[in-house]
Amino acid sequence: MSYGKLIEYAEAPPEAQAVMDDIKAKRGVPDVNNAWKAMARHPAVMRRFWERAQAVMQPGALDARTKELIYLAVSVANGCHYCSASHAALAGKKGATEPELAEMVEIVGLALEGNSYATFYGQPVDDALKE
């Protein structure tokens, strides 16, 4: 069984088609991207993820651009090339500039390096940082 198989709209189960229709309408796009086509194999999972994505990524205490930059930073840190490409494009559509993306990647690299040292050395958290 290949989990990488993409399910096009015409061959998707009706539940997946309903999610695809909602995504296309809300994003104003003619088709969903490959992440959704891959997830269409499991319509219940697809629906839950789409509903959660809408709730989490809408502007709140953080604006939509900042949320995309955070999603992108986590995707880069996790080594997910697909999500990195997708959320770099979305961040750009929400106003992130090339210099901002480059600086964000530098921060991710610094954090990964610092996290590696903290994990290796196992130092306790300073009392002043616990408050």
C-alpha positions as CSV (number, residue, x, y, z in Angstrom):
1,M,0.0,0.0,0.0
2,S,1.4,3.4,-1.0
3,Y,0.5,6.2,1.4
4,G,2.0,8.7,-1.0
5,K,-0.7,8.1,-3.5
6,L,-2.6,11.3,-4.4
7,I,-6.4,11.1,-4.6
8,E,-7.8,13.5,-7.2
9,Y,-11.2,15.0,-6.6
10,A,-13.1,12.7,-9.0
11,E,-11.8,9.6,-7.3
12,A,-12.1,10.9,-3.7
13,P,-14.8,9.6,-1.4
14,P,-17.8,12.0,-0.9
15,E,-16.6,13.0,2.6
16,A,-13.2,14.0,1.2
17,Q,-14.8,15.8,-1.7
18,A,-16.8,17.9,0.8
19,V,-13.6,18.9,2.6
20,M,-11.9,19.7,-0.7
21,D,-14.9,21.9,-1.7
22,D,-14.6,23.7,1.6
23,I,-10.9,24.3,1.2
24,K,-11.2,25.5,-2.4
25,A,-14.0,27.9,-1.4
26,K,-12.4,29.3,1.7
27,R,-8.9,29.7,0.1
28,G,-10.2,30.8,-3.3
29,V,-8.2,28.2,-5.2
30,P,-9.2,26.0,-8.2
31,D,-7.8,22.9,-6.6
32,V,-6.4,21.7,-3.2
33,N,-2.7,21.0,-2.9
34,N,-1.1,17.6,-2.7
35,A,-1.1,17.4,1.1
36,W,-4.9,17.3,1.0
37,K,-5.0,14.9,-1.9
38,A,-2.8,12.5,0.1
39,M,-4.9,12.9,3.2
40,A,-8.1,12.2,1.2
41,R,-7.4,8.5,1.7
42,H,-8.7,9.1,5.3
43,P,-11.6,11.6,5.1
44,A,-12.2,11.7,8.8
45,V,-8.6,12.6,9.5
46,M,-8.6,15.1,6.7
47,R,-11.7,16.8,8.1
48,R,-10.3,17.0,11.6
49,F,-7.1,18.4,10.4
50,W,-8.8,21.0,8.2
51,E,-11.1,22.1,11.1
52,R,-8.2,22.4,13.5
53,A,-6.1,24.3,10.9
54,Q,-8.8,26.8,10.4
55,A,-9.3,27.3,14.1
56,V,-5.6,27.6,15.0
57,M,-4.4,29.6,12.0
58,Q,-7.0,32.3,12.1
59,P,-5.9,35.6,13.5
60,G,-6.1,35.9,17.3
61,A,-3.5,37.0,19.8
62,L,-1.0,36.4,16.9
63,D,-1.7,37.7,13.4
64,A,-1.9,35.4,10.5
65,R,1.6,36.3,9.1
66,T,3.2,35.5,12.5
67,K,1.4,32.2,12.7
68,E,2.6,31.2,9.2
69,L,6.2,32.1,10.2
70,I,5.9,29.9,13.3
71,Y,4.4,27.0,11.3
72,L,7.3,27.5,8.8
73,A,9.9,27.5,11.6
74,V,8.6,24.3,13.1
75,S,8.5,22.7,9.6
76,V,12.1,23.7,8.9
77,A,13.2,22.4,12.4
78,N,11.4,19.1,11.7
79,G,12.9,18.8,8.3
80,C,9.5,18.6,6.5
81,H,10.3,19.9,3.0
82,Y,6.7,19.8,1.9
83,C,5.4,21.9,4.8
84,S,8.4,24.2,4.5
85,A,7.6,24.9,0.9
86,S,3.8,25.3,1.5
87,H,4.1,27.6,4.5
88,A,6.9,29.7,3.0
89,A,4.5,30.4,0.1
90,L,1.6,31.1,2.5
91,A,3.8,33.4,4.7
92,G,4.9,35.3,1.5
93,K,1.2,35.7,0.6
94,K,0.6,37.1,4.1
95,G,3.4,39.7,3.7
96,A,6.6,37.9,4.9
97,T,9.6,39.2,2.9
98,E,12.6,37.2,1.7
99,P,14.9,38.9,4.3
100,E,12.4,38.0,7.1
101,L,12.3,34.3,5.9
102,A,16.1,34.2,5.8
103,E,16.3,35.7,9.3
104,M,13.7,33.2,10.5
105,V,15.8,30.3,9.2
106,E,18.9,31.7,11.1
107,I,16.8,31.7,14.3
108,V,15.7,28.1,13.7
109,G,19.3,27.1,13.2
110,L,20.4,28.9,16.4
111,A,17.6,27.4,18.4
112,L,18.4,23.9,17.2
113,E,22.1,24.4,18.1
114,G,21.2,25.8,21.5
115,N,18.7,23.1,22.2
116,S,21.3,20.5,21.4
117,Y,23.7,21.9,23.9
118,A,21.0,22.2,26.6
119,T,20.0,18.6,26.0
120,F,23.5,17.3,26.1
121,Y,24.7,19.3,29.1
122,G,21.4,18.8,30.9
123,Q,21.7,22.0,32.9
124,P,18.8,22.8,35.3
125,V,16.6,25.7,34.5
126,D,17.6,28.8,36.4
127,D,15.1,29.8,39.2
128,A,14.7,33.3,37.7
129,L,13.5,31.6,34.5
130,K,10.8,29.6,36.3
131,E,8.8,32.7,37.3
